[in-house]
């Protein structure tokens, strides 16, 4: 794996983690119970993380095939 790709992965996943925390805080701001926070958070963030991990796997698979 070259250095530029490694840096891109680190920056991408760092921003994904920061975004995940901000989304959680936004959902938690006006909730009255755990289910008011967790259910919409999981419904929102699960597809985001699934797409990010699938993209990372695709890029790493393409790099390994060279």
C-alpha positions in Angstrom: 0.0 0.0 0.0 1.5 3.3 -1.0 1.7 6.2 1.5 -0.9 8.5 -0.2 -3.5 5.7 -0.1 -2.7 5.0 3.6 -3.0 8.7 4.4 -6.3 8.9 2.5 -7.7 5.9 4.5 -6.7 7.5 7.8 -8.2 10.9 7.0 -11.3 9.3 5.6 -11.9 7.1 8.6 -11.0 9.8 11.0 -13.7 12.0 9.4 -16.1 9.1 9.4 -15.6 8.7 13.2 -16.0 12.4 13.8 -19.1 12.5 11.7 -20.5 9.5 13.6 -20.0 11.2 16.9 -21.6 14.4 15.7 -24.6 12.5 14.3 -25.0 10.7 17.7 -24.9 14.0 19.5 -27.5 15.5 17.2 -29.9 12.6 17.8 -29.2 12.6 21.5 -29.8 16.4 21.9 -33.6 16.2 22.1 -34.3 12.6 22.9 -36.1 11.4 26.0 -35.1 7.8 26.0 -32.4 5.5 24.7 -34.6 4.2 21.9 -35.2 7.8 20.8 -31.5 8.0 20.2 -30.3 4.6 19.2 -32.8 3.5 16.7 -32.5 6.5 14.3 -28.8 6.6 14.9 -28.3 3.0 13.8 -30.7 3.4 10.9 -28.7 6.4 9.7 -25.2 5.3 10.4 -25.3 1.6 9.5 -25.6 2.2 5.7 -22.9 4.9 5.9 -20.4 2.6 7.6 -21.3 -0.3 5.3 -20.6 1.8 2.2 -17.4 3.1 3.7 -16.1 -0.4 4.5 -17.2 -1.8 1.1 -15.3 1.0 -0.6 -12.2 0.4 1.5 -12.4 -3.3 0.8 -12.7 -2.6 -3.0 -9.8 -0.2 -3.0 -7.6 -2.6 -1.0 -8.6 -5.5 -3.2 -7.7 -3.5 -6.3 -4.3 -2.6 -4.7 -3.5 -6.2 -3.9 -4.2 -7.4 -7.4 -1.3 -5.4 -9.0 
